[in-house]
Amino acid sequence: MSAEVELQNVSIAFGNFYAAKNVNVKIGAGEFFSFLGPSGCGKTTLLRAVSGFLEPSQGKVLIDGQDMAGIGPNKRPTSLIFQNLALFPLMSVADNIAFSLEVRGHDKVSRRKRADELLDLVALNGQGDKKVHELSGGQKQRVAIARALAVEPKVLLLDEPLSALDLKLRQKMRTELRAIQQRVGITFIYITHDQGEALTMSDRVGVMNEGELEQVGSCYDVYEAPCTPFVATFVGENNAFYGKVEKVEGGKVKVQTGGSSFIGQAGLGLDKKNYKFKAGDEVIMFVRPEAISLKGSSKKAQNSFSAEIKTIEFEGNLKNIFLRSKEGVDIRFSVPSSTDTSGMAPSKNVSLSFSQDNAVVLPTGALALD
Amino acid sequence: MNSFYKKNGPVIATFFLVAIIFWLVFLIVIPQLYMLDLSFRPNLPPLLRGGPDDVYTLTHYKHFLYGSETSKDAYNYVDIGVFFDTIITAVLVTIINLCFCYPIAFYIAKLATPNTARLLVLALVIPFWINELLRSFAIRILFAGEGVINNILLELGLISTAVNFIALDIALYTGLTYAYILLMIFPLYNALETLDTNQLEAAKDLGSSTVRTHWRIVIPHAKAGIASGCTMVFMLTAGALATPVVLSSPNTYWFTQLIYQWFNMNDNWSRGSAYSIILLVVSVTFVLLMMRLFKVTIGEVVR
């Protein structure tokens, strides 16, 4: 049993501060939806409004079409996994998992049976009698999931539950969470500041900034077709070329930036239509690091420029090359590690190019700060 | 010891050591040992002390159990009665104290905003700048026959004649409960404050009622703090003197009053010592039994 969750014009204010502003989103039944944003963007606040720990100042939270106003967290068909998991340290693993059943007056035998079933589900067979502190980080994670699933929620809410784990375990748990979600088939709403987590697990992602939902879309959409400069720079890396529109031809926009002119695609707005630019508009052109290549190495590349190498960074599978153009724009591009970069060295000038299809032109706006 | 010196420097380390040893040996161990010794000696005038009559005897302990040799009763019903009254009342006062302080401590530790919490703590502490005797008299004034509470109740027409709160020992219970309230609140607060608030929310999210959340999660977490507070309140209540003197009804006697009488009015320090030792040993044993029952260790209590 899964449920649809709808936020209608949800705003949440603490005094004069709006933690969430006018959030509208409809999350389908059985969907894995992630709210992605930097810390302090209001995503946890939003999750607390869905779980019932706080009421929105304005707007409505609907679950399966039913208004949740005035319904407490224990009465909602949701279950929340806390960032620190909040397992009960003085109870055994099985007692933790079956706590919700104990609350509902189930007897010991049926509680234990259900706990064992859930332990099977999260691959912790036979660990029921252990104390919580005897488990590893990843195992605690699974206990938290099992405990949350014990109430048979229609919606599972997850507040950055993987953030305390180290990288390898986090990557493993991503795959596992996704698998569990598909097995139980309920709606998952996941909160994270880690774009890798959001993109690998989710059906759709909502990118948040300063309390506002900037863009909702498939993982592919938010990466390839960002609607705002914030989304373009928060999800993955991006190079930003500030400039003025010189000419608009169909969907193509010619942008004057520094000394050069580049041609790119007009980006898609929130309404899924291309932005309508006119000559003289202030814009930013975004080009992904992996879309930039050394001049001459790609036939499709129509925009070219030269820049001075600052540093070369080795990142395992990639080499990141940081440059500065003669107009003073910082640029980074990445090549697979196998690429021969012996000809490159700091303070050398190189010619680079990128394709028109890989350049997205958006109206100016705030970037995500690193 | 070396690392203690290295960490604190020679002056401070020596001061700590000397101060602690002085406190333990001169203020606690020696007087208690002296009292223990005294309790086993006959009550002799100063000239005969150390003489042939000064031999170890159980006479004072026997007196507590069987009364004076001239008494016709099989047991010393009066003293034993007072003793158990004192212990039972102290237990009741401890329980009442816990029932009052737990919600207050929980509110301060988990629910109040930092500012409200500070104000509440201040409101709790300030009355204790006034000494115990004066606080007891204040409570006596509140509960007296023509006291504040009776006047208000009479004025409101809730009662037609004044209630004798003193004779009913209500004033005594109130005074004793209030006397050591801070010693219950602070250990409770310390224990509750370390409870992760997310656990309360997690329990609620899983459908737990407030009562069950407290029973299954908060109280087990605060168990050591509860034990610590109860121990202190029980010990101090059983050993209280000023409050019972001021607030007990004429026919209620506190065991410490007996001890006081042996020491000061009857000039029988040996018997006073024996009675003190009885109170000490029974109180400590009782506390240790309770800790055993509730599976708390000494280490947890003093943490």
Contacts between the chains, C-beta under 8 A, distances in Angstrom:
chain1	res1	chain2	res2	distance
A	51	B	205	6.5
A	53	B	201	6.1
A	53	B	205	7.9
A	72	B	204	7.5
A	73	B	201	7.4
A	73	B	204	5.5
A	73	B	205	4.7
A	74	B	204	5.5
A	74	B	205	6.6
A	74	B	206	7.4
A	74	B	207	4.5
A	74	B	208	7.2
A	78	B	205	7.8
A	79	B	205	6.4
A	79	B	206	7.5
A	80	B	201	7.6
A	80	B	202	7.4
A	80	B	205	5.0
A	82	B	198	4.6
A	82	B	201	7.3
A	82	B	202	6.1
A	83	B	198	7.9
A	84	B	196	6.9
A	84	B	198	5.8
A	86	B	196	6.2
A	86	B	198	3.7
A	86	B	199	4.9
A	86	B	201	7.1
A	86	B	202	4.0
A	87	B	202	8.0
A	88	B	199	6.3
A	88	B	202	7.7
A	88	B	203	7.7
A	88	B	216	7.6
A	88	B	217	5.9
A	90	B	217	7.8
A	90	B	220	4.8
A	90	B	221	6.7
A	91	B	216	7.7
A	99	B	203	7.2
A	99	B	206	5.4
A	99	B	208	7.2
A	99	B	216	7.5
A	100	B	206	4.0
A	100	B	207	5.4
A	100	B	208	7.9
A	102	B	216	7.8
A	103	B	206	6.3
A	103	B	207	4.7
A	103	B	208	4.8
A	103	B	209	7.3
A	103	B	212	6.1
A	104	B	207	6.5
A	147	B	206	7.2
A	150	B	206	7.7
A	151	B	206	6.0
A	151	B	207	6.5
